[in-house]
Amino acid sequence: MIQNAVKSLSIKTLILGSFILYAFTAEVVLAGFGVTPPHVRNTSMTRGTVYDQQILLVRGNPTESLKASFSISAPDFDGWVEILEGDEIILPRGENKVPINVRVRVPSDAEFKDYRGNIMIKTGPVDDSLSVGAVNISLGAQVNIDLNVIDRVIKEFRVRRVGVSDLNEGRKLGWLYFPGKINFKMMIENTGNVDISPSLVKFDIYDTSNRYLLEETVNIRRIKRVQPFSTEEVVAEIPTRLPAGNYMARFSIYNDEDIVHSGEVSLSIKPYGTLQTAGFGFFGLSIPHKISIILPMVSILLLISIIVFIRFNQRRRYSR
């Protein structure tokens, strides 16, 4: 009985020793591989929509570099889906998370229906070969594609944050007055399925006590559009004719006729030339001042055209 116990202990010791020796002499991939999120999903796309989504390739113990290859299966919507990084990428040693970016482009003639597919991800050694004594474990994952193209345009956005910088007061040049430029920054999240931007940004500017309304002004240039399902900072350029000083501004951000977001910001206008930021040029002028520039130029061009026309006809007469 004692001999059997000794024999059993010897076998266990041998197994344990073999395991320890194996752990120190062989290259083994012990950690798993996965993706997050495990899907590309959008149920409110329409024709012409471009949708980007980031997927993280996750490894628990990245002791070696690996190569990840991608295969897209989309029988009903072939060519819509692409991985911006290409068909293969390297998962570097020591990196637990490596992002890839999936882009979906819906063509202008797409059918309005649901679309299903997947992206297969396989990993393997970088050089497609193993060193002597190495153990290769090929890991993979699947990303499901779930899309819905609908016959409805959705024009919606959220305002994540706003901000305004100090600015120079306006300046007078001859008879022209160039107003100060308020650069009103907005972080816009497009929650619809078409390109969008605020249709109007309105500022009501008060004194520091927030009691007396001094100026009402709106943006004078079109605001940059944000793509569907994207978040981007855009700027509304708003003129002001107020002198240097500190003010309070109540702002309203519009989506067509609806106010999407409103609030208050402090406004600091510096004496002209204090800051290096550029103010308004021609576009900031009032309509009468624009006309006062354009009308003489048009008149001169018209006069030159008439003179050239008359001389041309005179030469034709003399040539006859």
C-alpha beads as a LAMMPS data file, in Angstrom:
LAMMPS data file: protein, C-alpha beads

320 atoms
319 bonds

1 atom types
1 bond types

-500.0 500.0 xlo xhi
-500.0 500.0 ylo yhi
-500.0 500.0 zlo zhi

Masses

1 110.0

Atoms # bond

1 1 1 0.000 0.000 0.000
2 1 1 2.874 2.337 0.849
3 1 1 4.525 1.389 -2.433
4 1 1 1.345 2.317 -4.359
5 1 1 1.199 5.716 -2.616
6 1 1 4.844 6.390 -3.427
7 1 1 4.265 5.330 -7.021
8 1 1 1.222 7.623 -7.334
9 1 1 3.164 10.537 -5.845
10 1 1 6.009 9.951 -8.289
11 1 1 3.629 10.008 -11.264
12 1 1 2.039 13.286 -10.086
13 1 1 5.478 14.797 -9.539
14 1 1 6.531 13.730 -13.040
15 1 1 3.405 15.269 -14.596
16 1 1 3.863 18.519 -12.667
17 1 1 7.516 18.715 -13.600
18 1 1 6.720 18.086 -17.252
19 1 1 4.106 20.852 -17.220
20 1 1 6.544 23.350 -15.665
21 1 1 9.246 22.405 -18.166
22 1 1 6.758 22.808 -21.044
23 1 1 5.683 26.204 -19.797
24 1 1 9.243 27.499 -19.841
25 1 1 10.384 25.915 -23.132
26 1 1 7.438 26.238 -25.508
27 1 1 5.772 29.307 -27.022
28 1 1 2.101 28.925 -26.125
29 1 1 -0.829 31.269 -26.770
30 1 1 -2.772 31.012 -23.526
31 1 1 -5.120 33.952 -23.913
32 1 1 -8.349 34.118 -25.899
33 1 1 -9.336 36.469 -28.705
34 1 1 -12.529 38.460 -29.141
35 1 1 -14.175 41.541 -30.594
36 1 1 -16.202 44.359 -29.056
37 1 1 -18.824 45.189 -30.031
38 1 1 -19.512 41.904 -31.850
39 1 1 -21.723 43.537 -34.465
40 1 1 -22.076 46.366 -37.010
41 1 1 -25.658 47.501 -36.497
42 1 1 -27.682 50.396 -37.868
43 1 1 -31.447 50.320 -38.350
44 1 1 -32.069 53.853 -39.657
45 1 1 -29.955 54.156 -42.794
46 1 1 -31.284 55.519 -46.067
47 1 1 -30.021 55.740 -49.634
48 1 1 -26.676 57.547 -49.817
49 1 1 -25.874 57.085 -46.119
50 1 1 -22.244 56.571 -45.053
51 1 1 -21.847 54.904 -41.654
52 1 1 -18.598 54.298 -39.753
53 1 1 -18.199 52.046 -36.737
54 1 1 -15.111 51.088 -34.760
55 1 1 -14.514 47.489 -33.663
56 1 1 -11.887 46.542 -31.074
57 1 1 -9.875 43.345 -31.507
58 1 1 -9.118 42.193 -27.960
59 1 1 -6.451 39.794 -26.677
60 1 1 -5.957 38.838 -23.053
61 1 1 -2.210 38.152 -23.052
62 1 1 -0.534 39.457 -26.217
63 1 1 2.916 37.934 -25.783
64 1 1 3.509 37.672 -29.540
65 1 1 2.602 39.687 -32.611
66 1 1 -0.155 38.168 -34.728
67 1 1 -1.623 38.788 -38.155
68 1 1 -5.394 39.282 -38.382
69 1 1 -7.152 38.742 -41.716
70 1 1 -10.714 39.759 -42.580
71 1 1 -13.322 38.209 -44.838
72 1 1 -16.634 39.978 -45.500
73 1 1 -19.710 37.911 -46.343
74 1 1 -22.538 40.134 -47.630
75 1 1 -24.403 38.335 -50.444
76 1 1 -27.266 40.852 -50.709
77 1 1 -25.123 43.975 -50.405
78 1 1 -21.739 43.106 -51.868
79 1 1 -19.404 46.109 -52.021
80 1 1 -21.181 48.161 -49.386
81 1 1 -18.904 47.216 -46.505
82 1 1 -15.169 47.833 -46.251
83 1 1 -12.543 47.748 -43.526
84 1 1 -10.539 50.941 -43.806
85 1 1 -7.322 49.303 -42.556
86 1 1 -7.404 46.727 -45.392
87 1 1 -7.775 42.959 -45.562
88 1 1 -4.985 42.278 -43.056
89 1 1 -3.454 44.051 -40.077
90 1 1 -0.784 43.240 -37.493
91 1 1 -1.756 42.847 -33.839
92 1 1 1.432 44.097 -32.149
93 1 1 3.009 42.355 -29.230
94 1 1 1.947 43.938 -25.956
95 1 1 -1.228 45.539 -27.385
96 1 1 -4.389 44.213 -25.745
97 1 1 -6.770 46.214 -27.931
98 1 1 -6.358 47.067 -31.604
99 1 1 -9.098 49.078 -33.359
100 1 1 -10.394 48.575 -36.885
101 1 1 -12.851 50.851 -38.640
102 1 1 -15.747 49.451 -40.644
103 1 1 -17.422 51.707 -43.216
104 1 1 -20.805 51.085 -44.815
105 1 1 -21.830 52.990 -47.967
106 1 1 -25.452 52.639 -49.036
107 1 1 -25.834 53.207 -52.806
108 1 1 -28.453 55.566 -54.204
109 1 1 -30.477 52.704 -55.713
110 1 1 -30.517 50.395 -52.653
111 1 1 -33.712 48.510 -51.846
112 1 1 -35.536 49.462 -48.668
113 1 1 -35.169 46.336 -46.549
114 1 1 -33.073 44.526 -43.935
115 1 1 -29.583 43.281 -44.769
116 1 1 -27.644 40.590 -42.923
117 1 1 -24.031 39.482 -43.232
118 1 1 -20.843 38.987 -41.236
119 1 1 -17.143 39.682 -41.037
120 1 1 -14.944 36.674 -40.257
121 1 1 -11.685 37.459 -38.459
122 1 1 -8.847 34.933 -38.331
123 1 1 -5.482 35.287 -36.634
124 1 1 -2.170 33.566 -37.279
125 1 1 1.585 34.072 -37.121
126 1 1 2.948 37.173 -38.791
127 1 1 5.349 35.299 -41.104
128 1 1 3.071 32.282 -41.719
129 1 1 5.717 30.015 -40.169
130 1 1 6.586 28.765 -36.706
131 1 1 9.927 28.530 -35.020
132 1 1 11.155 25.174 -33.756
133 1 1 9.347 24.145 -30.596
134 1 1 6.598 26.757 -31.052
135 1 1 2.948 25.903 -30.617
136 1 1 0.447 27.711 -32.857
137 1 1 -3.149 28.236 -31.842
138 1 1 -5.185 29.930 -34.588
139 1 1 -7.915 32.096 -33.074
140 1 1 -10.832 33.825 -34.732
141 1 1 -14.060 35.718 -34.207
142 1 1 -17.148 36.830 -36.086
143 1 1 -18.738 40.276 -36.361
144 1 1 -22.380 40.184 -37.387
145 1 1 -23.692 42.836 -39.797
146 1 1 -27.271 43.991 -39.217
147 1 1 -28.483 46.864 -41.403
148 1 1 -31.856 48.337 -42.259
149 1 1 -32.337 50.763 -45.167
150 1 1 -35.527 52.791 -44.690
151 1 1 -37.541 55.062 -46.976
152 1 1 -37.429 58.035 -44.610
153 1 1 -35.072 60.981 -44.171
154 1 1 -34.217 61.734 -40.541
155 1 1 -32.770 65.206 -39.858
156 1 1 -31.819 65.215 -36.189
157 1 1 -28.789 66.187 -34.141
158 1 1 -27.667 66.723 -30.562
159 1 1 -25.385 69.438 -29.224
160 1 1 -22.820 67.835 -26.924
161 1 1 -21.010 71.007 -25.854
162 1 1 -20.452 74.619 -26.856
163 1 1 -17.733 77.191 -26.386
164 1 1 -16.735 80.683 -27.456
165 1 1 -13.322 82.358 -27.634
166 1 1 -12.372 85.948 -26.935
167 1 1 -12.508 88.217 -29.968
168 1 1 -11.418 91.613 -31.235
169 1 1 -13.952 94.402 -31.603
170 1 1 -14.839 95.540 -35.097
171 1 1 -12.921 98.176 -37.032
172 1 1 -13.705 101.001 -39.419
173 1 1 -11.868 101.400 -42.717
174 1 1 -12.906 104.462 -44.639
175 1 1 -16.689 104.391 -44.834
176 1 1 -16.752 100.601 -44.255
177 1 1 -17.278 98.924 -40.895
178 1 1 -15.965 95.374 -40.430
179 1 1 -17.673 93.804 -37.383
180 1 1 -16.031 91.603 -34.780
181 1 1 -16.287 87.874 -35.353
182 1 1 -17.718 85.558 -32.680
183 1 1 -16.450 82.020 -33.317
184 1 1 -19.094 79.900 -31.606
185 1 1 -17.918 76.278 -31.404
186 1 1 -20.426 73.432 -31.202
187 1 1 -19.852 69.691 -30.831
188 1 1 -22.601 68.239 -33.009
189 1 1 -23.705 64.594 -32.946
190 1 1 -25.681 63.733 -36.067
191 1 1 -28.349 61.253 -34.936
192 1 1 -30.153 61.279 -38.284
193 1 1 -29.388 59.562 -41.576
194 1 1 -28.438 62.534 -43.804
195 1 1 -25.754 65.233 -43.581
196 1 1 -26.850 68.020 -41.261
197 1 1 -25.786 71.190 -39.485
198 1 1 -27.559 73.830 -37.404
199 1 1 -29.745 75.879 -39.726
200 1 1 -29.309 78.999 -37.598
201 1 1 -27.473 80.171 -34.490
202 1 1 -28.868 83.264 -32.786
203 1 1 -27.165 85.393 -30.146
204 1 1 -28.981 87.846 -27.875
205 1 1 -26.209 89.832 -26.199
206 1 1 -26.809 91.516 -22.837
207 1 1 -24.754 93.573 -20.420
208 1 1 -22.973 91.748 -17.584
209 1 1 -26.023 92.123 -15.324
210 1 1 -27.997 90.166 -17.959
211 1 1 -30.779 92.779 -17.831
212 1 1 -30.420 94.992 -20.921
213 1 1 -30.505 93.586 -24.436
214 1 1 -27.765 95.310 -26.459
215 1 1 -27.672 93.385 -29.726
216 1 1 -29.417 90.584 -31.620
217 1 1 -27.267 88.814 -34.195
218 1 1 -27.146 85.541 -36.165
219 1 1 -24.507 83.580 -38.068
220 1 1 -23.885 84.843 -41.611
221 1 1 -22.201 81.857 -43.250
222 1 1 -23.397 78.301 -43.740
223 1 1 -22.197 75.988 -40.989
224 1 1 -20.224 72.895 -41.954
225 1 1 -22.366 69.759 -42.228
226 1 1 -21.759 66.626 -40.161
227 1 1 -22.146 63.169 -41.684
228 1 1 -24.805 60.771 -40.366
229 1 1 -23.991 58.976 -37.102
230 1 1 -20.839 61.089 -36.655
231 1 1 -19.799 63.622 -34.021
232 1 1 -17.766 66.653 -35.067
233 1 1 -16.960 70.165 -33.906
234 1 1 -18.331 72.915 -36.159
235 1 1 -18.135 76.701 -35.918
236 1 1 -20.806 79.376 -36.401
237 1 1 -19.363 82.762 -37.406
238 1 1 -21.475 85.500 -35.836
239 1 1 -20.885 89.248 -36.335
240 1 1 -21.061 91.782 -33.522
241 1 1 -20.846 95.557 -33.625
242 1 1 -20.481 96.001 -29.881
243 1 1 -17.418 97.823 -28.506
244 1 1 -14.765 96.205 -26.329
245 1 1 -16.097 94.943 -23.017
246 1 1 -17.601 91.972 -21.207
247 1 1 -21.090 90.715 -21.996
248 1 1 -23.523 87.834 -21.471
249 1 1 -24.953 86.102 -24.534
250 1 1 -28.056 83.924 -24.696
251 1 1 -27.757 81.575 -27.639
252 1 1 -30.262 79.440 -29.524
253 1 1 -29.284 76.654 -31.942
254 1 1 -31.921 75.795 -34.552
255 1 1 -32.790 72.764 -36.644
256 1 1 -35.082 74.392 -39.197
257 1 1 -37.819 75.982 -37.067
258 1 1 -37.062 74.075 -33.858
259 1 1 -34.643 75.144 -31.124
260 1 1 -32.447 72.112 -30.439
261 1 1 -30.269 73.668 -27.747
262 1 1 -30.062 76.974 -25.875
263 1 1 -28.097 78.464 -23.003
264 1 1 -25.774 81.286 -21.950
265 1 1 -22.087 82.029 -22.478
266 1 1 -19.792 84.822 -21.328
267 1 1 -18.477 87.031 -24.102
268 1 1 -15.238 89.016 -23.875
269 1 1 -14.593 91.543 -26.656
270 1 1 -11.065 92.994 -26.707
271 1 1 -9.903 96.300 -28.233
272 1 1 -9.095 95.919 -31.924
273 1 1 -5.636 94.438 -32.505
274 1 1 -5.335 92.825 -29.061
275 1 1 -5.688 89.280 -30.421
276 1 1 -4.123 87.683 -33.489
277 1 1 -7.371 86.047 -34.575
278 1 1 -8.779 87.360 -37.846
279 1 1 -12.062 89.207 -37.967
280 1 1 -14.610 89.443 -40.745
281 1 1 -13.711 90.533 -44.249
282 1 1 -16.122 91.379 -47.052
283 1 1 -18.747 88.841 -45.913
284 1 1 -19.099 90.615 -42.590
285 1 1 -20.072 93.943 -44.124
286 1 1 -23.641 95.165 -44.004
287 1 1 -25.675 94.977 -47.212
288 1 1 -25.457 98.740 -47.899
289 1 1 -21.661 98.609 -47.502
290 1 1 -21.421 95.596 -49.814
291 1 1 -23.486 97.457 -52.410
292 1 1 -21.261 100.499 -52.024
293 1 1 -18.302 98.333 -53.118
294 1 1 -19.967 96.168 -55.734
295 1 1 -21.964 98.888 -57.522
296 1 1 -18.961 101.058 -58.516
297 1 1 -17.065 97.965 -59.688
298 1 1 -19.997 96.797 -61.783
299 1 1 -20.422 100.325 -63.198
300 1 1 -16.747 100.500 -64.182
301 1 1 -16.868 97.072 -65.830
302 1 1 -20.035 98.037 -67.679
303 1 1 -18.452 101.286 -68.871
304 1 1 -15.335 99.456 -70.086
305 1 1 -17.533 96.940 -71.925
306 1 1 -19.450 99.744 -73.656
307 1 1 -16.233 101.495 -74.723
308 1 1 -14.753 98.254 -76.085
309 1 1 -17.970 97.502 -77.946
310 1 1 -18.085 100.980 -79.539
311 1 1 -14.447 100.824 -80.638
312 1 1 -14.914 97.361 -82.051
313 1 1 -17.851 98.538 -84.194
314 1 1 -15.883 101.577 -85.371
315 1 1 -13.005 99.384 -86.532
316 1 1 -15.410 97.161 -88.431
317 1 1 -16.848 100.197 -90.236
318 1 1 -13.415 101.523 -91.173
319 1 1 -12.314 98.100 -92.399
320 1 1 -15.201 98.073 -94.872

Bonds

1 1 1 2
2 1 2 3
3 1 3 4
4 1 4 5
5 1 5 6
6 1 6 7
7 1 7 8
8 1 8 9
9 1 9 10
10 1 10 11
11 1 11 12
12 1 12 13
13 1 13 14
14 1 14 15
15 1 15 16
16 1 16 17
17 1 17 18
18 1 18 19
19 1 19 20
20 1 20 21
21 1 21 22
22 1 22 23
23 1 23 24
24 1 24 25
25 1 25 26
26 1 26 27
27 1 27 28
28 1 28 29
29 1 29 30
30 1 30 31
31 1 31 32
32 1 32 33
33 1 33 34
34 1 34 35
35 1 35 36
36 1 36 37
37 1 37 38
38 1 38 39
39 1 39 40
40 1 40 41
41 1 41 42
42 1 42 43
43 1 43 44
44 1 44 45
45 1 45 46
46 1 46 47
47 1 47 48
48 1 48 49
49 1 49 50
50 1 50 51
51 1 51 52
52 1 52 53
53 1 53 54
54 1 54 55
55 1 55 56
56 1 56 57
57 1 57 58
58 1 58 59
59 1 59 60
60 1 60 61
61 1 61 62
62 1 62 63
63 1 63 64
64 1 64 65
65 1 65 66
66 1 66 67
67 1 67 68
68 1 68 69
69 1 69 70
70 1 70 71
71 1 71 72
72 1 72 73
73 1 73 74
74 1 74 75
75 1 75 76
76 1 76 77
77 1 77 78
78 1 78 79
79 1 79 80
80 1 80 81
81 1 81 82
82 1 82 83
83 1 83 84
84 1 84 85
85 1 85 86
86 1 86 87
87 1 87 88
88 1 88 89
89 1 89 90
90 1 90 91
91 1 91 92
92 1 92 93
93 1 93 94
94 1 94 95
95 1 95 96
96 1 96 97
97 1 97 98
98 1 98 99
99 1 99 100
100 1 100 101
101 1 101 102
102 1 102 103
103 1 103 104
104 1 104 105
105 1 105 106
106 1 106 107
107 1 107 108
108 1 108 109
109 1 109 110
110 1 110 111
111 1 111 112
112 1 112 113
113 1 113 114
114 1 114 115
115 1 115 116
116 1 116 117
117 1 117 118
118 1 118 119
119 1 119 120
120 1 120 121
121 1 121 122
122 1 122 123
123 1 123 124
124 1 124 125
125 1 125 126
126 1 126 127
127 1 127 128
128 1 128 129
129 1 129 130
130 1 130 131
131 1 131 132
132 1 132 133
133 1 133 134
134 1 134 135
135 1 135 136
136 1 136 137
137 1 137 138
138 1 138 139
139 1 139 140
140 1 140 141
141 1 141 142
142 1 142 143
143 1 143 144
144 1 144 145
145 1 145 146
146 1 146 147
147 1 147 148
148 1 148 149
149 1 149 150
150 1 150 151
151 1 151 152
152 1 152 153
153 1 153 154
154 1 154 155
155 1 155 156
156 1 156 157
157 1 157 158
158 1 158 159
159 1 159 160
160 1 160 161
161 1 161 162
162 1 162 163
163 1 163 164
164 1 164 165
165 1 165 166
166 1 166 167
167 1 167 168
168 1 168 169
169 1 169 170
170 1 170 171
171 1 171 172
172 1 172 173
173 1 173 174
174 1 174 175
175 1 175 176
176 1 176 177
177 1 177 178
178 1 178 179
179 1 179 180
180 1 180 181
181 1 181 182
182 1 182 183
183 1 183 184
184 1 184 185
185 1 185 186
186 1 186 187
187 1 187 188
188 1 188 189
189 1 189 190
190 1 190 191
191 1 191 192
192 1 192 193
193 1 193 194
194 1 194 195
195 1 195 196
196 1 196 197
197 1 197 198
198 1 198 199
199 1 199 200
200 1 200 201
201 1 201 202
202 1 202 203
203 1 203 204
204 1 204 205
205 1 205 206
206 1 206 207
207 1 207 208
208 1 208 209
209 1 209 210
210 1 210 211
211 1 211 212
212 1 212 213
213 1 213 214
214 1 214 215
215 1 215 216
216 1 216 217
217 1 217 218
218 1 218 219
219 1 219 220
220 1 220 221
221 1 221 222
222 1 222 223
223 1 223 224
224 1 224 225
225 1 225 226
226 1 226 227
227 1 227 228
228 1 228 229
229 1 229 230
230 1 230 231
231 1 231 232
232 1 232 233
233 1 233 234
234 1 234 235
235 1 235 236
236 1 236 237
237 1 237 238
238 1 238 239
239 1 239 240
240 1 240 241
241 1 241 242
242 1 242 243
243 1 243 244
244 1 244 245
245 1 245 246
246 1 246 247
247 1 247 248
248 1 248 249
249 1 249 250
250 1 250 251
251 1 251 252
252 1 252 253
253 1 253 254
254 1 254 255
255 1 255 256
256 1 256 257
257 1 257 258
258 1 258 259
259 1 259 260
260 1 260 261
261 1 261 262
262 1 262 263
263 1 263 264
264 1 264 265
265 1 265 266
266 1 266 267
267 1 267 268
268 1 268 269
269 1 269 270
270 1 270 271
271 1 271 272
272 1 272 273
273 1 273 274
274 1 274 275
275 1 275 276
276 1 276 277
277 1 277 278
278 1 278 279
279 1 279 280
280 1 280 281
281 1 281 282
282 1 282 283
283 1 283 284
284 1 284 285
285 1 285 286
286 1 286 287
287 1 287 288
288 1 288 289
289 1 289 290
290 1 290 291
291 1 291 292
292 1 292 293
293 1 293 294
294 1 294 295
295 1 295 296
296 1 296 297
297 1 297 298
298 1 298 299
299 1 299 300
300 1 300 301
301 1 301 302
302 1 302 303
303 1 303 304
304 1 304 305
305 1 305 306
306 1 306 307
307 1 307 308
308 1 308 309
309 1 309 310
310 1 310 311
311 1 311 312
312 1 312 313
313 1 313 314
314 1 314 315
315 1 315 316
316 1 316 317
317 1 317 318
318 1 318 319
319 1 319 320
